[in-house]
Amino acid sequence: MKTILTASLILSAAMLPALPASAGGLTAITLEEAMNRARTRSVNASVALDRLRSAYWEYRSYRAELLPEVNFTATAPAYYKQYNPYQNADGSYSFVRNNYMQLNGELSVTQNIWLTGGKLSLNSSLDYLRQLDGDKDNRFMSIPVALTLNQPVFGVNTIKWDRKIEPVRYSEAKAEFLSTTEDVAITAINHYFNLLMAKENVAIASQNLENARKLYEVAVEKRKMGRISENDLLQMELNLLDAQSELTASESSMKASMFQLRSFLDYSEDTELDPVVPDNVPVVDVAYHDALEKARANNKFARSLLRQQLEADYAIAKAKGDLRQIELFAQIGLTGTGNRFRNGYDALKANQVVEVGIKIPIIDWGKRRGKVKVAESNRRVVENRLRQETQDFNQDLFILVERFNNQRRQLEIARQADDIARRRYATNVETFLIGKISTLDLNDSQVKKDQARQQLINELFLYWNYYYQIRSLTLWNYAEGTGIDSDIEAILRQ
C-alpha cells in the first residue's frame, strides 16, 4: 500500500508544469513589457537619445548658417594714454604722447550666399573719439550704411556641399536612433530569455530533486524487499545528490541573470522579476527582396553610404579649389565726420572699396596637386569599401531572413518534442516503479525531458531575436505592416 501511494505521488510530481522554486514576492513581467521598459529606462536608450540630440543640434546649427545673422559689436570705452611712433617730414621718427578715449559700435546683418559661397553684409557704425589733451575736441565718424561682399572665386563652395551632406547626415542619425531602439529591444530579449532559461532550469532542478528524493525512498523500500540490487539503490542515491547540486547551481545562475535584467531595465535591487514564457509569437512571412528594399529605403546604412560618397567628393572639390585662391572684396556705402553727433551724419560722402586678392602657387613642387591625387585615391578606396560593405550587408540580411523563416518550423518541432519528452518521462517513472526498466533508462528519459524544455526556450529566444534583428535592419513592423517611425521632434522636447 505504501509503495502504491509513493508511486502516485511521484507520478503527480512528474506531471507538474515547470514552475519557479518560489513564486512569493515576485513581479511578473512579460517580454513585451521588458522591451517597452528597456526603450525608455535603460542606459542604452538614454545614450541613443543623447546621440540624437547631438545630431539634431548639429543640424540646427547648419540650418542657422543659411539664415541672416544679426550682430552688434561695441567698444565702450577704450582709453589710451601712451607714446606712439610718428614719422616726421624728414623721414625721421619721434614719439608723441596720446591721451584720448574712444567709443565705437557697429550693427551688422550678414547673409551667406549658398549659391556662390560668398557672404553679403549690411553694416551701420558710429565711432567717437575725445582728445583729453590739447583742444579736447570731440570727433564723430559715422557710416550710416555700407554693403559689403566677400566672394571666393574658384574655391570650393562649402555652403553648397553642406546643403548636400548635412540633411543626409541628420537623416542617417534619425534612422540610427530608430535602429538603436530596436537594438535595445534585442538586448532586452537576450537578458529576458537568459533569466527565463535560468528560471526553467531552477524549476527543472527543483522538480528533479523532488522526484529523485521520492524515487530514492521507493528504492529503499524495494531494496528491503529484495526487488532491486544494491547497485541500483546506490545509483538512486547518487541521483539524489546530483539533483541537490544541480539545484544549487541553477539558483546561483538565476540570481546572476536576475541581476542583469533588473539592472538593464532600471529596477531596484529588491525587485524580484518573474519572466513569463511568451504564449504567442509574431507569425509573419518575410521575403528577402522585400526586406532588402525596405532596408535600402529606411536603414541608416543606405544613408551612410550616400554621406560617405558625398564627403569623398567634397574632399576632391576642396583639394582642387586649393590649387588657386582668388577672393573678391567689395564695399559700397556712405560716411561722414564731424565735431558733433549730428554733424557726423551731415554731408555724407561715398565710401567705396574694391579689392581682388590672388594667390596662385608658382612652384610648390606638386604639393597641391598631390593633395588632389590623394583625395581621388581616397574616394576610390571609399567606393571599394562601400561596395564590399554593401555586399556584406546584403549577405547578412539574406542569411538572417532565411534563419527567421526556418525558425518557425524549428519552434514547432521544439514544442512537440517538449510535449513528447514530458509524457515519455511520466510513463518511464510508472514503468520503473513496477520494475520494468532500469535506472539508466529512467535517467535517460529525465535528461531528454530537461533538454527538450531547454531547447524550447532556446528556440523561442532565437525566433524573437531574429524577428527584432530584421526589424532593426528594415525599420519595418511586419506584424502590423507599418514602418517603424517616431515623432523625433516630440522625443527631443521631452
Buried (B, 14 or more C-beta within 10 A) or exposed (E): EEBEEBBEBBBEBBEEEBEBBEEEEBEEBBBEBBBBBBBBBBEBBEEBBEBBBEBBEBBEEBEEBBEEEEEEEEEEEEEEEEEEEEEEEEEEEEEEEBBBBBBBBBBBEBBBBBEBBBBBBBBBBBBBBBBEEEEEEBBBBBBBBBEBBBBBBEBBBBBBBBBBBBBBBBBBBBBBBBBBBBBBBBBBBBBBBBBBBBBBBBBBBBBBBBBBBBBBBBBEBBBEEEEBEEEBBEBBBBBBEBBBEBBEEBBEBBBEBBEBBBEBBBBEEEEBBBBBBBEEBBEBEBEBEBBBEBBBEBBBBBBBBBBBBBBBBBBBBBBBBBBBBBBBEBBBBBBBBBEEEEBBBEEBEEBEEEEEEEEEBEEEEEEBBEBBEEBBEBBEEBBEEBEEBBEEBBEEBBEBBEBBBEBBEBBEEBBEBBEEBBEBBBBBBBBBBEEEBEBEEBBBBBEBBBBBBBBBBBBBBBBBBBBBBBBBBBBBBBEEEEEBEEEBEEBEEE
